[in-house]
Amino acid sequence: MTESAALRASGTPVCRYADRVPIAIFLFVNLLFLLKYAPRYTSHCGVAIGLYFLSVIGAITLLPKVMTRLSERRSRMAILGMCAFFSLSYLIILARVDRFQLRVDRWSITTEFLRILLGGSYPYNAASHLGGSASTFPCNYLFALPAYFLGDVGYQQILGFLLFAFVACRRWCDSGQRAIAICLVGTSPSFLFEVAARSDLFTNMAFVALLIHALDRQGSTRSTASVTAMGFLGGLVLSTRGVVVFPLMFYLGGYLRMSGIRKTLVFAAAASATCISTILVFVLWDPESFLHVFNPFMIQSGQIPTAILVPALILSVLLSWSTKTVERSYLLSSIVLFVLVAILWIRGISAAGFQDPFHHFDISYFQFCMPFCFLSGNWSVLPGGPAKAPVPPEQAIEMI
């Protein structure tokens, strides 16, 4: 049993503020989306915000009570029914929302990148319908291949939602906690916009959460070969966006304690080699274009100023060493990613003026912290209520 599992089984609350901070982050991020987009559809923006907040409080309060009255079989059916209902709803959104109406081009550059790649040409010269460039690392596009073959890269967001639901159900044995996570993410304005815009930020972090979950379940008993295999998967996840370094870094502190330095170095080496290899393919494919015309490092390195990035990395290293449980790594991921994006947002609007706080910065980047908010602590009570520890993972596995 891992150290995280032992603390969960003992009933010790693993994150002191896990029932407060993530809720505040979740509400604040969705408030931003409502303030930006609700006025486009209703003149009663304040009423819409109030109703949404009441619905969140109602879900946190009532869903655990409803789910505990159901038998184990019926609670599982209810969870599956929620996942199916939301997935169908997202299919309807994707079918009805004109992707060209929203000035978001992540779907466009992903589609164009994969079209050019599958046509046998160098893809990093691709441009979106808005003139955007391929700004992420290779595997971010390769993960979208199944959705691309289905005809719409927007389907990837459904996969991201289902991945999150899977991790939440494995993470929590309590059916009320599962229902809260699935319902609040499934109905959140920030995620609904993510679906409509065919963005991939939430899905990217869902892959990271799945990797961390798999590493934590693996424990310290696996062979070097299995650790190497996990390192390979970790490298593929690293080769999506640079920001995924933060949640992985937070978890590796606990992983080092659990698995020892040798296995940690094996994992890190395999992940680094895999990530570098996926990028090196494109460097060797067209060195002139990659090194002198355009490559994803040009945008990835420019999104966070060095004066912010270096202190954030140093702080993350220090915090990772204090991380003993997977819950704390999720909590730190949600807080640090939120603070990092918030700093960039405030920096952007202070430079451009406060008249339009949403015009000069893409608030969709706040999606980076959303999956971790629901995996870091107990949501089945309101802030200040009694904490209820998760059920040991062995029982959780049996119930899924």
N, C-alpha and C positions, 0 to 999 in steps of 0.2 A: 504494500500500500504506500502511495506517495505521501509526502509531508502534507500536501494540500488535502489529500483524502483523510489523513489521520486527524487533522484539525476539524474537518467537516464532520467526521464521525463522532468526535468528542463533544460536538455541540458548541464549540468555541466560536464566537463570531470572528471571522477571518479578516474582515475589513470594517474598522470602527465606524467609518462614515459612508459605508456602501449603500445604506438606505436613505442617504440625504444628497450627497454630491451628484451621483448619476441622475437622480430625478431632477435636480436643479438644472443640470446641463441639458437633459432631454427637453425640458419645458422651455428653456431659453432658446435653444436652436429652433424649435418649432414655432416659437413666438416670432423669431426673425422671418421665417418663411411666411407666416400669416400676415405679418406687417408688410411684407413685400408683395405678396400675390393676392391676398384677400380683397384689397381695394379694386382689383381688376374685375371682380365678379360680383361684389356686393357693396352697397353704400353703408352697410351696417357692420363695419370691420370690427368695432369693439364688441358687438354682440357675438360675432362669429368666434372671436378669441375667447370670450367668456364661456361660451358653450363648449368650446373644445377643451378648455381647462377643466370644466366641470365633468366632462366625459372621461378625462384622464383620471381624475380623482374617483369617479364612480367605478371605473375599471379596476383601479388598484384596491378599492374597498370591497367591491361586490364579487368580482370574479373568483377570488379564493373561496368565498362562502358558497358560491354556486358549485364550483368544481369539487369541493370536499363532500358534497352531498351525492355525488355520482359514484357509481362503482368503478373499480379500476378499469374494467373493459369499456364502460361508457365514457369515462374521462379520456381514454385513449382515442375513442371514436370521435369525441368532441374536438380534440386537438387536430386529428387528421381532417375533420370537417372544416375547421378554421383554415388550415393550410390550403385545402382544395378551394374553399370559397374565395380566399384572397388571391390565389393563383388565377382563378377564372376572372376575377375582377380586373386583375392586371392585364390579362389578355384583352379584355374589352377596352381598357384604357389605351393599350397599344394600337388597337384596331381603329379607335375613334379619334385619337389625338393626332393631328397633322404634325409630323416631326419638324417640318419646315417653319411652323408658326413660332416655335421657341428658338431664341437665339443661343442655342447650345449645340456644339458641333462634335461632341465626343463620339456620338454614334456615327457621324459622317466620316470622321478621320479613321475610325476603326474599320468601317466598311471599305473605305478606299484603300487602306493599308493592306487588308486581307485580299482584296481584289487584285491588287498589283502583285502581292507576294505569290498568290496562287497562279498568277499569270506568268511567273518565272522572272519577274523583274525586281530590281532593288526597291524596297518599299518605303524607305525613309524620306524619299522625295515627295511623298503623297501630300495632298492638300485637301482640306475639307471644303464643303460648299460655302463656308464663310471665310475661307482663306487660311484656316488654322493649319498647324503642322503636327506631325506625329511626335508628341511630346513625352510619351511614356516608353518604358523599356519593352523589349520584344514580347515577353510572356503575357503582358497585359492584353495584347492583341490575340495571342495564340489561345488564351483562355476563352476568348469570344468566338472561336471557330465553330463550336456546336451550334450556337445561336445564329451565326452567319449562314451555316448550311441550311438552317431551318427557314431562312429568308428574312430575318430581322434580328440585328444584334441586341435589340431591346429585350428579347427573351432572356438574355443573360441576367436581367434584374430579377426575374422570377426564380432563376437558379440561385441567385444570391440570397433571396428571401428564404428559400427552402433550406439552403445551407445554414443560415442563421437559426432557423427553427430547429434543425437537427442538432446543432451544437447546444442550443438552449435546452432542448429536451434531454440531452445527455448530461448536461451540466446540472439540471434540476430534476429531482424526482418528484417534487411537489407539483401537482397538476395545476394548482392556482398560479404558481410562479411561471410555469410554462405558458399558461393562457395569457397572463399579463404581458409577457415578453412578445408573444406572437401578435396579440391584438394591438398593443400600443405601437409596435413597429409597423404592422400592416396598415394601420389607419393614420399614421403620422403624416402631416403635411409635407415634411421634408422628404420622406420616402416616396410618397405619391408623386411629388415633383420629379424625383429621381427616375421613377418608372416612366412618367410621361415624356421626360426629356431624353430617355434612353441613355442615361448616364451610367457610370460603372464604379463610382466611388464606394458606395456601400458594399457592392459585391466584392470589390478588391479587399476590403477589410474583413468581409465574411470568410474569404479564403485564409486570411491571416489567423482569424479566430479559430478556424477549423484546424489549422496546422498546430497552433498552441495547444488546443484541446487534445489532438492526437499525441503530441509529445508528452503531455501530462499523463494521459492514460497509459502510455508506453512504460512509464516508470523507469526504474534503474535495472530491470531484470533482462532487458533485451540484449541481443548479441551485437557485436560491432557491425555486422552486416546490416542489421535492421536499423541501427543508428545512421549508418551511411545512406541507406535508402531514404530515411527521413530527412537527412541533410540534402539529398538530391531534390526532394519535394520542396524543402525550405529554399533552395536556390532558385527554383522556378517561381516561388512566391516573391523572393527578393527581386527577381527580374521583372517586376511590374511597375512599382513606383518607389522612389527613394524613401518616402515617408514610412514604409513598412518596417524600416530599421528600428523605429522607436518601440512598437509593441514587442517585436522579437527580442530586442535588447532587454526590455523589462523582464521578460520571462527567463532569459538565459541565466540570470542570477540565481533563481531558484533551481533551474535545471542543473547548474553546476553543483549545487549542494546535493541534489538528488542523485545524479548520475556520476559525479566525479569529474576530474579535470580531463582525463583521457577521452572519455566518450563525448564530453563537451567540445573538445578540440576536434574530434573526428566529425561531429555534426557541423561545426563551424567551417572546417576545411572543405567538406563535401558541399555545403551550401555555397560557399564563396566560389569554389571551382565551377559549380554548375551555373551560377549567376554570370560569372565572367565568360564562360564558354558561350552562353546564349547571346551575349553582346558581341563577343569576338567574331562570331559567324558573320555579322553584318559589317564589322570593321574590315574583315578580309574580303568580303563580297565586293565592296566598292570603297577602298581606302580613301580615295580623293573626296568623294561625296561625304563620307562619314566624318572625316577629320577636318575638312576645310569648308564644306557647304552647310551641312546641318546634321546634328545628332541629338538624341534626347537629353544628353547632359547639358546642352546649351540652355534648355528651358528648365529642367529639373534643378540645376544648380542655381538658377536665377530666381526661382520662386520664393526661396527663403534667403534673405541677406545673410552674409557671413557673420555679421555682428549679432544676429539672432541664432543662427544655426549652431555656431561653435559652443556658446554657453548652454544651449538646449541639449547638445550631445554630451557635454561634460556632466550636466545635471542628470541626464538619463543614465550614464554609466554609474554614477554614485547611487542613484535610486535603485538601479538594477541589483546592486550588491546587497541592498537591504530587503530585497524581495524574497520571501520564503514560500509563498503560496501562489497558485495560478490566479486566485481571486484578486490578490494584490497587484499582480501584473496587469490584469484586465482593468482594475481601478486606475492604476497609474497611466495606462494607455489612454483611457477616456479623458482623464484630467489633463495630461500633458498635451495630447493632440488638440483638445479643445482650447487650451491656453495658447498654444502655438498659433492656431488658426485665428483666434481672437486678436492676438497681437498683430498679425498681418492685416486683419480687417481694420483694426483701429489705425494702424499705420497708413493704410491706403486712404481711408476717409479723411484723416487729418491732413494728408498731403493734397487731396483733391477738393476738400471742403465738405462740411457736414450737411449741406443742403440736400444731398441725395446719398445717404449712407450705403445704398445697395448698388449704385451704378458702377463704381470703380473696383468692386471686388466680388468674386463669385462665392456667395455664401454656401454653395453646395459643398465646399471643402469641409464644412462642419460635419458632413456625413462620415468623415474618417473616424470620429469618436463614437458614433452611434451604436454599433454592435457591442462595443466593450461596456457601454453604460449598463446594458441589460445582463451582462455576464459577470459583473463585478460584485454584486451584492443582492440582498433580499429586497424585492419590490412588492411583496404581498402584504405589506403594512405601510401606512403613511409615515412620514418622517417623525421620529421620536417614539414610534410604537415599539413593541417588544420584538426583538430580533428572533428569527426562526432559522436555525442552521439548516443548510442543505442536507439531504440524505446521502449517506456514503455512496460512492460511485458504483460499487458492486451491485447495490440494490437498484440503482438507476439503470444500469445496463440490463438487468433482468426485466425491467418494466417496459423497455422499448423493444 
